[in-house]
């Protein structure tokens, strides 16, 4: 899940905003492929790394080729369907002591500001600052960002994209403090959203 070579065959967006045809100049909205999108997460349980996943329930993504920093991301996760390889860890995760899936069935991230990489791209060093809402608590976080297009596609072909966001959060900051004697506070996130341009 955290293998840095994952999706490495996809090509970076490259010179977005430079030399694109008028058809690609306007901001473009995308629809989510739910079956190909999910969130990987990792935490320490008694010092042992445990990995899990959570489906992406919805995503609103707008890419503005003429002004990449004005692009927007809004991702909602399905907490109730979170799972790990250990059934007891999954039960604890969705319990009232941690994510409280019954009362708070979703987690949402909404971007507020995008910082482009040094080469002006939405990959290889870009970041997205925004608001994360978890257990009804909203706090600012910053995630690393990579927006990738399909292998072999033309530099101005933005019809199919993979959006990758990763970072880490403190669960205590959102009131998810259960089992603190067993589970570390920091949770690593790896959000993968596969999207297609709206017709």
C-alpha positions, 0 to 999 in steps of 0.5 A: 500500500505504501510501496513508492513504486505503485502506479509508477508507470503513470506519467506525471501531468507535465506541462499543464497550463502550457501549450494546451489547446482551447478545448483543455483550457477551461477548468474540468470536473471529474467523476470518480471510479469507486471500484478503483479508488480507496484509502490505505492507512497504516497504524502501529498496534503494540508496535506492529504496523497494521494496514487497512483500507477504506473506500472512497464514497465520493470525490469532486475534483476540478483541475484548472489547466490554466491555473493549477493552483486553483484546482480543487479536491473534495473527497468523502470516505466511507468509515463504516466499510473500513477494514484491516486484516485483523477482525478485532482491529477492524471492530475496534477501529469502527467502534465508538472509542475510535472512529464511531462509524455509526454516529460519524459514517464518513470522513471528508477532506476539502482542499483550501490551497494548493502548492505546486511542485518546484517545476510548476506541476501537481506532482513530485512535490506538490501539496494540498492544504485543506480541512479534514472532518473526522468524528464531527471535528474539523481541523486543517491538514496538509497532504502530499499530492500527485496527479497522474495521467494514463501511460502513453497519453498525450500531454494535453489528454486529461480525460483519465487521471489518478489523484494520489494524496498521502500524509499523516494525522493524529487520531487524538486531535479528532477525539479518536483516542480509544485503545491508546495503550495499544494503538499509536496516535499517528495514522498514515493515509494514502488516498487513491482516487481514479477519475474520468473527465465529465462529458 
